[in-house]
Amino acid sequence: MSSEREALKSAFLAAHGLGGARREALTGDASTRNYERLHRPGAPSLIFMDQPPALETTPCPPDATAAERAALGYNASARLAAGRIDAFIATAGYLRGLGLSAPEVVAADPASGLAVLEDLGDDLYARLIAGGAPEAPFYEAAIDLLIRLHQAPPPKVLEADGARWPLLTYDALALKTGGDMFIEWWPKYSGAPAFSEGAIQDWNALWDPIRQRGETGANVFTHRDYHAENLVWLPDRGGVARVGLLDFQDALVAHPAWDLLSLLQDARRDVDPALETAMLDRYLAARPDLDRAQFLEDYRGLAALNAARILFIFARQVAGFDRPRYRALLPRVWGTLERNLQASEFTGLRAWFDREIPKEQRR
């Protein structure tokens, strides 16, 4: 961290009466954000979020063309928020307005990429389950939250606490951008030759119907990173407010399957297939408006596409950023991809992977 950045952070805290708080660095994730816990005598702790704007490419303007998005970079093409603090503030306010537990924003300077947030605590789903807590009640509450969230028609713009952020659609280009990065990064990670032009053409043709169904079915507010390490258990609250929400600034309007597959096909922990089936049944029982067979086909296709996207992310963490711990997560994601592609409608994609990346190379 530069001394200039640290000086900016210290001045920000002092300006908001937090200069005397003890700062505890928290473990980071695969993003460019940093977090600290602020300890205050006689008062609840807070979370200090630091997202240096210069570390991210530009987010997507609402009216940008495909060519303009490509020129702006990955965040615009994938419709990621580039870590923008105003995206976090506006999204948090929207979620709280629905009675959900997103952190309150105590202080913020979006231009500098700094914010102080309510501390929802350390009882992450992943941590509690790893400690032996029964997982079904947590997942039931998370599914019930999605049911509640999907009942509200998504707005075009999110506004809260002086922040305004467009809620864009997880369109075919955004879906393509994430999946296609696998083509670039898997050879860099594995040391295999780059994929041939024919293989890339086949890849695009095989995924295109899935991406199109993802865009056509996009009609609900979507957290976009809804999994056990971003959900906090808050037992003192009631109903779906017991599920604390983190890391939602990249929210979009997407296919209702998206947050379900992020939760139930978690890249960082094993979810029992029987639990996955039970939770899908729970969701679909509350959504009689959905065609079950079509929904499950879309779910499997988008889950396979998401697995390819995550394989790219983890491969880049290892090969691009020298973070070898992500290597251990790859076998689980390969297993998820293979399981989704067992369905008869994905014979072509299964054959593509068998031809281009034999199973003994999937590690």
Contacts in CASP RR format, 6 or more apart in sequence:
PFRMAT RR
TARGET T0000
AUTHOR 0000-0000-0000
METHOD contacts of the structure
MODEL  1
MSSEREALKSAFLAAHGLGGARREALTGDASTRNYERLHRPGAPSLIFMD
QPPALETTPCPPDATAAERAALGYNASARLAAGRIDAFIATAGYLRGLGL
SAPEVVAADPASGLAVLEDLGDDLYARLIAGGAPEAPFYEAAIDLLIRLH
QAPPPKVLEADGARWPLLTYDALALKTGGDMFIEWWPKYSGAPAFSEGAI
QDWNALWDPIRQRGETGANVFTHRDYHAENLVWLPDRGGVARVGLLDFQD
ALVAHPAWDLLSLLQDARRDVDPALETAMLDRYLAARPDLDRAQFLEDYR
GLAALNAARILFIFARQVAGFDRPRYRALLPRVWGTLERNLQASEFTGLR
AWFDREIPKEQRR
1 34 0 8 1.000
5 50 0 8 1.000
5 52 0 8 1.000
8 112 0 8 1.000
8 114 0 8 1.000
9 48 0 8 1.000
9 50 0 8 1.000
9 114 0 8 1.000
10 19 0 8 1.000
12 107 0 8 1.000
12 109 0 8 1.000
12 112 0 8 1.000
12 114 0 8 1.000
13 19 0 8 1.000
13 20 0 8 1.000
13 21 0 8 1.000
13 38 0 8 1.000
13 48 0 8 1.000
13 116 0 8 1.000
16 106 0 8 1.000
16 107 0 8 1.000
16 116 0 8 1.000
18 38 0 8 1.000
18 40 0 8 1.000
18 46 0 8 1.000
18 107 0 8 1.000
18 116 0 8 1.000
20 40 0 8 1.000
21 38 0 8 1.000
21 39 0 8 1.000
21 40 0 8 1.000
21 46 0 8 1.000
22 38 0 8 1.000
22 39 0 8 1.000
22 40 0 8 1.000
23 36 0 8 1.000
23 37 0 8 1.000
23 38 0 8 1.000
23 39 0 8 1.000
23 48 0 8 1.000
24 36 0 8 1.000
24 37 0 8 1.000
24 38 0 8 1.000
24 39 0 8 1.000
25 34 0 8 1.000
25 35 0 8 1.000
25 36 0 8 1.000
26 35 0 8 1.000
26 36 0 8 1.000
26 37 0 8 1.000
26 47 0 8 1.000
28 34 0 8 1.000
28 35 0 8 1.000
29 229 0 8 1.000
29 247 0 8 1.000
30 313 0 8 1.000
30 317 0 8 1.000
30 323 0 8 1.000
30 326 0 8 1.000
31 83 0 8 1.000
32 51 0 8 1.000
32 52 0 8 1.000
32 55 0 8 1.000
32 56 0 8 1.000
32 83 0 8 1.000
33 49 0 8 1.000
33 50 0 8 1.000
33 51 0 8 1.000
33 83 0 8 1.000
34 49 0 8 1.000
34 50 0 8 1.000
34 51 0 8 1.000
35 47 0 8 1.000
35 48 0 8 1.000
35 49 0 8 1.000
35 50 0 8 1.000
36 47 0 8 1.000
36 48 0 8 1.000
36 50 0 8 1.000
37 45 0 8 1.000
37 46 0 8 1.000
37 47 0 8 1.000
37 48 0 8 1.000
37 119 0 8 1.000
38 45 0 8 1.000
38 46 0 8 1.000
38 47 0 8 1.000
38 48 0 8 1.000
38 116 0 8 1.000
39 45 0 8 1.000
40 46 0 8 1.000
44 119 0 8 1.000
45 119 0 8 1.000
45 121 0 8 1.000
46 106 0 8 1.000
46 116 0 8 1.000
46 117 0 8 1.000
46 118 0 8 1.000
46 119 0 8 1.000
47 103 0 8 1.000
47 116 0 8 1.000
47 117 0 8 1.000
47 118 0 8 1.000
47 119 0 8 1.000
48 114 0 8 1.000
48 115 0 8 1.000
48 116 0 8 1.000
48 117 0 8 1.000
49 85 0 8 1.000
49 88 0 8 1.000
49 113 0 8 1.000
49 114 0 8 1.000
49 115 0 8 1.000
49 116 0 8 1.000
49 117 0 8 1.000
50 113 0 8 1.000
50 114 0 8 1.000
51 83 0 8 1.000
51 84 0 8 1.000
51 85 0 8 1.000
51 113 0 8 1.000
51 114 0 8 1.000
52 113 0 8 1.000
53 82 0 8 1.000
53 84 0 8 1.000
53 111 0 8 1.000
53 112 0 8 1.000
53 113 0 8 1.000
56 75 0 8 1.000
56 82 0 8 1.000
56 83 0 8 1.000
56 84 0 8 1.000
57 72 0 8 1.000
57 73 0 8 1.000
57 74 0 8 1.000
57 75 0 8 1.000
57 76 0 8 1.000
57 82 0 8 1.000
58 72 0 8 1.000
58 73 0 8 1.000
58 75 0 8 1.000
58 76 0 8 1.000
58 82 0 8 1.000
59 75 0 8 1.000
59 76 0 8 1.000
59 79 0 8 1.000
59 80 0 8 1.000
59 81 0 8 1.000
59 82 0 8 1.000
59 83 0 8 1.000
59 84 0 8 1.000
59 87 0 8 1.000
60 69 0 8 1.000
60 72 0 8 1.000
60 75 0 8 1.000
60 76 0 8 1.000
60 77 0 8 1.000
60 79 0 8 1.000
60 80 0 8 1.000
60 168 0 8 1.000
61 68 0 8 1.000
61 72 0 8 1.000
61 76 0 8 1.000
62 166 0 8 1.000
62 168 0 8 1.000
64 72 0 8 1.000
64 76 0 8 1.000
66 173 0 8 1.000
68 76 0 8 1.000
69 76 0 8 1.000
69 77 0 8 1.000
69 173 0 8 1.000
70 76 0 8 1.000
70 77 0 8 1.000
74 80 0 8 1.000
74 177 0 8 1.000
74 181 0 8 1.000
75 81 0 8 1.000
75 82 0 8 1.000
77 173 0 8 1.000
77 174 0 8 1.000
77 177 0 8 1.000
78 174 0 8 1.000
78 177 0 8 1.000
78 178 0 8 1.000
79 168 0 8 1.000
79 169 0 8 1.000
79 170 0 8 1.000
79 171 0 8 1.000
79 174 0 8 1.000
79 250 0 8 1.000
79 252 0 8 1.000
80 250 0 8 1.000
81 87 0 8 1.000
81 88 0 8 1.000
81 165 0 8 1.000
81 249 0 8 1.000
81 250 0 8 1.000
81 251 0 8 1.000
83 249 0 8 1.000
83 250 0 8 1.000
84 110 0 8 1.000
84 113 0 8 1.000
84 165 0 8 1.000
84 249 0 8 1.000
85 108 0 8 1.000
85 109 0 8 1.000
85 110 0 8 1.000
85 113 0 8 1.000
85 114 0 8 1.000
85 115 0 8 1.000
85 163 0 8 1.000
86 110 0 8 1.000
86 163 0 8 1.000
86 164 0 8 1.000
86 165 0 8 1.000
87 163 0 8 1.000
87 165 0 8 1.000
87 249 0 8 1.000
87 250 0 8 1.000
87 251 0 8 1.000
88 105 0 8 1.000
88 115 0 8 1.000
88 248 0 8 1.000
88 249 0 8 1.000
89 105 0 8 1.000
89 108 0 8 1.000
89 110 0 8 1.000
89 115 0 8 1.000
89 160 0 8 1.000
89 161 0 8 1.000
89 162 0 8 1.000
89 163 0 8 1.000
89 165 0 8 1.000
90 158 0 8 1.000
90 159 0 8 1.000
90 160 0 8 1.000
90 161 0 8 1.000
90 163 0 8 1.000
90 164 0 8 1.000
90 165 0 8 1.000
91 102 0 8 1.000
91 158 0 8 1.000
91 160 0 8 1.000
91 165 0 8 1.000
91 248 0 8 1.000
91 249 0 8 1.000
91 251 0 8 1.000
92 102 0 8 1.000
92 103 0 8 1.000
92 104 0 8 1.000
92 105 0 8 1.000
92 160 0 8 1.000
92 248 0 8 1.000
93 102 0 8 1.000
93 105 0 8 1.000
93 158 0 8 1.000
93 160 0 8 1.000
93 161 0 8 1.000
94 155 0 8 1.000
94 158 0 8 1.000
94 159 0 8 1.000
94 160 0 8 1.000
94 221 0 8 1.000
95 101 0 8 1.000
95 102 0 8 1.000
95 245 0 8 1.000
95 248 0 8 1.000
96 102 0 8 1.000
96 104 0 8 1.000
96 160 0 8 1.000
98 148 0 8 1.000
98 149 0 8 1.000
98 152 0 8 1.000
99 240 0 8 1.000
99 241 0 8 1.000
100 145 0 8 1.000
100 148 0 8 1.000
100 149 0 8 1.000
100 240 0 8 1.000
100 241 0 8 1.000
100 243 0 8 1.000
100 244 0 8 1.000
100 245 0 8 1.000
101 120 0 8 1.000
101 232 0 8 1.000
101 234 0 8 1.000
101 237 0 8 1.000
101 241 0 8 1.000
101 242 0 8 1.000
101 243 0 8 1.000
101 244 0 8 1.000
101 245 0 8 1.000
102 244 0 8 1.000
102 245 0 8 1.000
102 248 0 8 1.000
103 117 0 8 1.000
103 118 0 8 1.000
103 119 0 8 1.000
103 120 0 8 1.000
103 246 0 8 1.000
104 117 0 8 1.000
104 118 0 8 1.000
105 115 0 8 1.000
105 116 0 8 1.000
105 117 0 8 1.000
105 118 0 8 1.000
105 161 0 8 1.000
106 115 0 8 1.000
106 116 0 8 1.000
106 117 0 8 1.000
106 118 0 8 1.000
107 115 0 8 1.000
107 116 0 8 1.000
108 114 0 8 1.000
108 115 0 8 1.000
108 116 0 8 1.000
108 161 0 8 1.000
108 163 0 8 1.000
109 115 0 8 1.000
110 163 0 8 1.000
120 232 0 8 1.000
120 234 0 8 1.000
120 244 0 8 1.000
120 246 0 8 1.000
121 232 0 8 1.000
122 232 0 8 1.000
123 232 0 8 1.000
123 233 0 8 1.000
123 234 0 8 1.000
124 228 0 8 1.000
124 229 0 8 1.000
124 230 0 8 1.000
124 231 0 8 1.000
124 232 0 8 1.000
124 233 0 8 1.000
125 135 0 8 1.000
125 138 0 8 1.000
125 142 0 8 1.000
125 228 0 8 1.000
125 229 0 8 1.000
125 231 0 8 1.000
125 232 0 8 1.000
125 233 0 8 1.000
126 228 0 8 1.000
126 229 0 8 1.000
126 268 0 8 1.000
126 269 0 8 1.000
128 138 0 8 1.000
128 233 0 8 1.000
129 135 0 8 1.000
129 138 0 8 1.000
129 228 0 8 1.000
129 269 0 8 1.000
130 269 0 8 1.000
135 272 0 8 1.000
135 275 0 8 1.000
136 275 0 8 1.000
136 278 0 8 1.000
138 228 0 8 1.000
138 231 0 8 1.000
138 233 0 8 1.000
139 263 0 8 1.000
139 264 0 8 1.000
139 271 0 8 1.000
139 275 0 8 1.000
139 279 0 8 1.000
140 279 0 8 1.000
140 282 0 8 1.000
141 239 0 8 1.000
141 240 0 8 1.000
141 242 0 8 1.000
141 243 0 8 1.000
142 226 0 8 1.000
142 231 0 8 1.000
142 243 0 8 1.000
142 263 0 8 1.000
143 260 0 8 1.000
143 263 0 8 1.000
143 279 0 8 1.000
143 282 0 8 1.000
143 283 0 8 1.000
144 239 0 8 1.000
144 240 0 8 1.000
144 282 0 8 1.000
145 240 0 8 1.000
145 243 0 8 1.000
146 226 0 8 1.000
146 256 0 8 1.000
146 259 0 8 1.000
146 260 0 8 1.000
146 263 0 8 1.000
146 283 0 8 1.000
147 283 0 8 1.000
147 286 0 8 1.000
147 287 0 8 1.000
148 240 0 8 1.000
149 220 0 8 1.000
149 221 0 8 1.000
149 223 0 8 1.000
150 220 0 8 1.000
150 221 0 8 1.000
150 256 0 8 1.000
150 287 0 8 1.000
152 221 0 8 1.000
154 167 0 8 1.000
154 219 0 8 1.000
154 220 0 8 1.000
154 221 0 8 1.000
154 253 0 8 1.000
155 167 0 8 1.000
156 166 0 8 1.000
156 167 0 8 1.000
157 164 0 8 1.000
157 165 0 8 1.000
157 166 0 8 1.000
157 167 0 8 1.000
158 164 0 8 1.000
158 165 0 8 1.000
158 166 0 8 1.000
158 167 0 8 1.000
158 251 0 8 1.000
159 165 0 8 1.000
167 221 0 8 1.000
167 251 0 8 1.000
167 252 0 8 1.000
167 253 0 8 1.000
168 252 0 8 1.000
168 253 0 8 1.000
169 215 0 8 1.000
169 218 0 8 1.000
169 252 0 8 1.000
169 253 0 8 1.000
169 254 0 8 1.000
170 214 0 8 1.000
170 215 0 8 1.000
170 218 0 8 1.000
170 222 0 8 1.000
170 224 0 8 1.000
170 252 0 8 1.000
170 253 0 8 1.000
170 254 0 8 1.000
170 255 0 8 1.000
170 258 0 8 1.000
171 215 0 8 1.000
171 218 0 8 1.000
172 208 0 8 1.000
172 211 0 8 1.000
172 212 0 8 1.000
172 214 0 8 1.000
172 215 0 8 1.000
174 252 0 8 1.000
175 210 0 8 1.000
175 211 0 8 1.000
175 214 0 8 1.000
175 215 0 8 1.000
175 302 0 8 1.000
175 305 0 8 1.000
176 204 0 8 1.000
176 207 0 8 1.000
176 211 0 8 1.000
178 308 0 8 1.000
178 309 0 8 1.000
178 312 0 8 1.000
179 207 0 8 1.000
179 305 0 8 1.000
179 308 0 8 1.000
179 309 0 8 1.000
179 312 0 8 1.000
180 203 0 8 1.000
180 204 0 8 1.000
181 309 0 8 1.000
181 312 0 8 1.000
181 313 0 8 1.000
181 316 0 8 1.000
182 308 0 8 1.000
182 309 0 8 1.000
182 311 0 8 1.000
182 312 0 8 1.000
182 315 0 8 1.000
183 195 0 8 1.000
183 200 0 8 1.000
183 203 0 8 1.000
184 312 0 8 1.000
185 312 0 8 1.000
185 315 0 8 1.000
185 316 0 8 1.000
185 319 0 8 1.000
186 192 0 8 1.000
186 311 0 8 1.000
186 312 0 8 1.000
186 315 0 8 1.000
186 357 0 8 1.000
187 193 0 8 1.000
187 194 0 8 1.000
187 195 0 8 1.000
188 315 0 8 1.000
188 316 0 8 1.000
188 319 0 8 1.000
188 320 0 8 1.000
189 315 0 8 1.000
189 316 0 8 1.000
189 318 0 8 1.000
189 319 0 8 1.000
190 315 0 8 1.000
190 357 0 8 1.000
190 361 0 8 1.000
192 357 0 8 1.000
192 361 0 8 1.000
195 203 0 8 1.000
195 356 0 8 1.000
199 352 0 8 1.000
199 355 0 8 1.000
199 356 0 8 1.000
202 352 0 8 1.000
203 352 0 8 1.000
206 348 0 8 1.000
206 349 0 8 1.000
206 352 0 8 1.000
207 305 0 8 1.000
207 349 0 8 1.000
210 298 0 8 1.000
210 301 0 8 1.000
210 302 0 8 1.000
210 304 0 8 1.000
210 305 0 8 1.000
211 305 0 8 1.000
213 255 0 8 1.000
213 298 0 8 1.000
213 302 0 8 1.000
214 254 0 8 1.000
214 255 0 8 1.000
214 298 0 8 1.000
214 302 0 8 1.000
217 255 0 8 1.000
217 256 0 8 1.000
217 298 0 8 1.000
218 252 0 8 1.000
218 253 0 8 1.000
218 254 0 8 1.000
218 255 0 8 1.000
219 253 0 8 1.000
219 255 0 8 1.000
219 256 0 8 1.000
220 253 0 8 1.000
220 254 0 8 1.000
220 255 0 8 1.000
220 256 0 8 1.000
221 251 0 8 1.000
221 253 0 8 1.000
222 251 0 8 1.000
222 252 0 8 1.000
222 253 0 8 1.000
222 254 0 8 1.000
222 255 0 8 1.000
222 256 0 8 1.000
222 258 0 8 1.000
222 259 0 8 1.000
223 230 0 8 1.000
223 245 0 8 1.000
223 248 0 8 1.000
223 251 0 8 1.000
223 259 0 8 1.000
223 262 0 8 1.000
224 248 0 8 1.000
224 250 0 8 1.000
224 251 0 8 1.000
224 252 0 8 1.000
224 254 0 8 1.000
224 258 0 8 1.000
224 259 0 8 1.000
224 262 0 8 1.000
225 247 0 8 1.000
225 248 0 8 1.000
225 250 0 8 1.000
225 262 0 8 1.000
226 259 0 8 1.000
226 262 0 8 1.000
226 263 0 8 1.000
227 262 0 8 1.000
227 263 0 8 1.000
227 266 0 8 1.000
227 267 0 8 1.000
227 268 0 8 1.000
228 263 0 8 1.000
228 266 0 8 1.000
228 268 0 8 1.000
228 269 0 8 1.000
229 268 0 8 1.000
230 245 0 8 1.000
230 246 0 8 1.000
230 247 0 8 1.000
230 248 0 8 1.000
231 243 0 8 1.000
231 244 0 8 1.000
231 245 0 8 1.000
231 246 0 8 1.000
232 243 0 8 1.000
232 244 0 8 1.000
232 245 0 8 1.000
232 246 0 8 1.000
233 242 0 8 1.000
233 243 0 8 1.000
233 244 0 8 1.000
234 241 0 8 1.000
234 242 0 8 1.000
234 243 0 8 1.000
234 244 0 8 1.000
235 242 0 8 1.000
255 298 0 8 1.000
255 302 0 8 1.000
256 287 0 8 1.000
256 290 0 8 1.000
256 295 0 8 1.000
257 295 0 8 1.000
257 298 0 8 1.000
257 299 0 8 1.000
257 302 0 8 1.000
257 303 0 8 1.000
258 302 0 8 1.000
258 306 0 8 1.000
260 279 0 8 1.000
260 280 0 8 1.000
260 283 0 8 1.000
260 299 0 8 1.000
261 299 0 8 1.000
261 302 0 8 1.000
261 303 0 8 1.000
261 306 0 8 1.000
262 306 0 8 1.000
263 271 0 8 1.000
263 279 0 8 1.000
264 271 0 8 1.000
264 275 0 8 1.000
264 276 0 8 1.000
264 279 0 8 1.000
264 280 0 8 1.000
265 271 0 8 1.000
265 276 0 8 1.000
265 303 0 8 1.000
265 306 0 8 1.000
265 307 0 8 1.000
265 336 0 8 1.000
265 340 0 8 1.000
267 307 0 8 1.000
267 310 0 8 1.000
267 314 0 8 1.000
267 329 0 8 1.000
267 332 0 8 1.000
267 333 0 8 1.000
267 336 0 8 1.000
268 329 0 8 1.000
268 332 0 8 1.000
270 332 0 8 1.000
280 296 0 8 1.000
280 299 0 8 1.000
284 290 0 8 1.000
284 292 0 8 1.000
284 295 0 8 1.000
297 343 0 8 1.000
297 345 0 8 1.000
300 340 0 8 1.000
300 343 0 8 1.000
300 345 0 8 1.000
300 346 0 8 1.000
301 340 0 8 1.000
301 346 0 8 1.000
303 336 0 8 1.000
303 340 0 8 1.000
304 337 0 8 1.000
304 340 0 8 1.000
304 341 0 8 1.000
304 346 0 8 1.000
304 349 0 8 1.000
307 333 0 8 1.000
307 334 0 8 1.000
307 335 0 8 1.000
307 336 0 8 1.000
307 337 0 8 1.000
307 340 0 8 1.000
308 337 0 8 1.000
310 333 0 8 1.000
311 330 0 8 1.000
311 333 0 8 1.000
311 334 0 8 1.000
311 337 0 8 1.000
314 326 0 8 1.000
314 327 0 8 1.000
314 329 0 8 1.000
314 330 0 8 1.000
314 333 0 8 1.000
315 330 0 8 1.000
317 323 0 8 1.000
317 326 0 8 1.000
318 324 0 8 1.000
318 326 0 8 1.000
318 327 0 8 1.000
330 362 0 8 1.000
330 363 0 8 1.000
331 362 0 8 1.000
331 363 0 8 1.000
334 362 0 8 1.000
334 363 0 8 1.000
337 353 0 8 1.000
338 350 0 8 1.000
338 353 0 8 1.000
338 359 0 8 1.000
338 362 0 8 1.000
340 346 0 8 1.000
341 349 0 8 1.000
341 350 0 8 1.000
341 353 0 8 1.000
342 350 0 8 1.000
END
